[in-house]
Amino acid sequence: MTAYQHRVRYHEADAQGFLFNARYLELADVAMTECFRTLGLSYADLVAGGTDPSVVSATLTFSKPARFDDLLDVTARCTRVGTSSFDLDVHVTRGADRIATIQLVYVNVDAATAMSRPLPEDVAKVLRSAADVQ
């Protein structure tokens, strides 16, 4: 599981004073990048090696609001690895409070053709090893 911290900035809050709902996908995107970094794979190296993950599905569940200046812990864990796709579960917490859960499905794409392509075997192997999935 990979973690990073995010402090809610003033411009990220909506009129209610809550972290705006669309910002949660930004947190999840950073979590994905940090997940790969923790696994020893920089994003630039992934793309150079044929891995270009694109979100094809996102399910967000909000439990409590986050507010300006809250310090959030964001964790990501790979839960499934397929031939050309993988799933990440992202959890956003503030201390013991669950703020949001984000379930993401990524598909590896060829940016030139906008078509899916298999994950490189070395990347799939690292994801499977970290997630303890087959």
Residue pairs with C-beta under 8 A, 6 or more apart in sequence:
1 75
1 76
1 77
2 31
2 34
2 35
2 37
2 38
2 39
2 75
2 76
2 77
3 34
3 73
3 74
3 75
3 76
4 30
4 31
4 34
4 73
4 74
5 71
5 72
5 73
5 74
6 27
6 30
6 71
6 72
6 74
7 69
7 70
7 71
7 72
8 19
8 66
8 67
8 68
8 69
8 70
8 71
8 72
9 68
10 68
12 19
12 20
12 23
12 68
13 19
13 20
13 67
13 68
14 20
14 21
16 65
17 67
17 68
18 65
18 66
18 67
19 65
19 66
19 67
19 70
21 60
21 62
24 60
24 62
24 92
24 100
24 102
25 55
25 58
25 60
25 102
27 72
27 74
27 90
27 92
27 102
28 58
28 74
28 76
28 88
28 90
28 102
28 104
30 74
31 74
31 75
31 76
31 88
31 90
32 53
32 76
32 88
32 90
32 104
32 106
33 43
34 76
35 76
35 77
35 78
35 88
36 42
36 43
36 46
37 43
39 126
39 127
39 130
40 126
41 123
41 126
46 52
46 53
46 123
49 120
49 122
49 123
50 108
50 117
50 120
51 108
51 119
51 120
51 123
52 108
52 109
52 110
52 111
53 86
53 106
53 107
53 108
53 109
54 106
54 107
54 108
54 109
55 104
55 105
55 106
56 85
56 105
56 106
56 107
57 103
57 104
57 105
58 102
58 103
58 104
58 105
59 102
59 103
59 104
60 100
60 101
60 102
61 100
61 101
61 102
62 99
62 100
63 97
63 98
63 99
63 100
63 101
64 94
64 97
64 98
64 99
65 99
66 72
66 92
66 94
66 99
66 100
70 94
71 94
72 92
72 93
72 94
72 99
73 92
73 93
73 94
74 90
74 91
74 92
75 90
75 91
75 93
76 88
76 89
76 90
76 91
77 88
77 89
77 131
78 86
78 87
78 88
78 127
78 130
78 131
78 133
79 87
79 88
79 89
79 131
79 133
80 86
80 87
80 131
80 133
81 119
81 124
81 127
81 128
81 131
81 133
81 134
82 119
83 118
83 119
84 107
84 108
84 116
84 117
84 118
84 119
85 105
85 106
85 107
85 108
85 116
85 119
86 105
86 106
86 119
86 124
86 127
87 103
87 104
87 105
87 106
88 103
88 104
88 106
89 101
89 102
89 103
89 104
90 101
90 102
90 103
90 104
91 98
91 100
91 101
91 102
92 98
92 99
92 100
92 101
92 102
93 99
107 116
108 116
108 117
108 118
108 119
109 115
109 116
109 117
110 116
110 117
119 127
127 133
128 134
